[in-house]
Structures are given as structure tokens and as C-alpha cells.
Amino acid sequence: MKSKARKINPIYVSPDGGETVYEQLPNGDRILVEQSQKAKDEETAYQEAEMVGAEAIELRRKYPALQKA
């Protein structure tokens, strides 16, 4: 049995000027299609910036391998 072909053309959304591209679904959800290395680097830097404070110290104490991370 053939699967139903998509009749709707996909809508692509890029909230950061083309660095990251999502396909927007009819229900409003987004699926990541493409992400540039620059966008990946910015995301990593953002996540690393969050690793400060008491919670980060607790994690580093629990997992000594994170001391230099």
C-alpha cells in the first residue's frame, strides 16, 4: 500500500538569519533541518556559560572529570 504523499509544501523557518533552519509542522512544532558550525559553537558557548554557580560546583564535586571542563 502506498503511503500518502505530502500535498503541503514544507515551511522552513530560521530564527537566527539562516544559521539554523527548522521545518515548521502544521501543529506549530519545529524539526531541526540544518545547523551551521557557527550556530553549534554559539549553542555550546551558551550551555557552558550556564555551568557556573553552586549547581556547577556540586556537579564538579560529584564528577571529578568535569574539573577542567
N, C-alpha and C positions, 0 to 999 in steps of 0.2 A: 504494500500500500504506500503510495507516495505521500510524503509529508506536505503539509500546506505551505506553499511558497509565501514569503513575506510580500504583502502588497503595499506596505507603507515604507517609504524611503526612510532610512535611519537619520536621526538628527544628531549632529555632533556638536558638543559644547566644549569650549576651552576657557576656563575661568582666569587663566594666567597668560593670556596672549599667545597661545599656541605651544607653550612648553609641555602642557599636559592636555590630552584630548580624551573626552568621555563620550560614550554613546548614550543619549538620553532615551530612556524607555517610556512608553505611553503612561505608565503609572507614576512617573517622576523620578524613579531610581536611575542611577548612573552606573555604567560599566566602564572601567578604565580600558582604553584602547591603546594609547601610546603615551610614553612619558620620556622626555629628554633627559640626558645625563645631568644637565643643569638643574632641572626640577628635582631629580633624585637627590642631588647634593644638597639642595636647599631643604628638602624634607629631612634628610639625615641631620643637618645642622640644627634644625628646629627641634628634633627629638633629643639631640644631645644637649641643647640648651635647657631642656626640662629636667635634666639629670643633676640638679643642684638642690641643696636643702637637706632637711632631715631625712626625707624618704630615700634620697640617693645615698646618703651616708649609711643608712640602715641596710640597703641593698649591697653596698660595697663591703660592709662588715660581714654580711651573710655569705657573699660570694667573693672571696679574695681575688679572683681572677679579674674582677672589674676595677681593681685599684688603679690601673693605668688607663682604663677606658675613659 
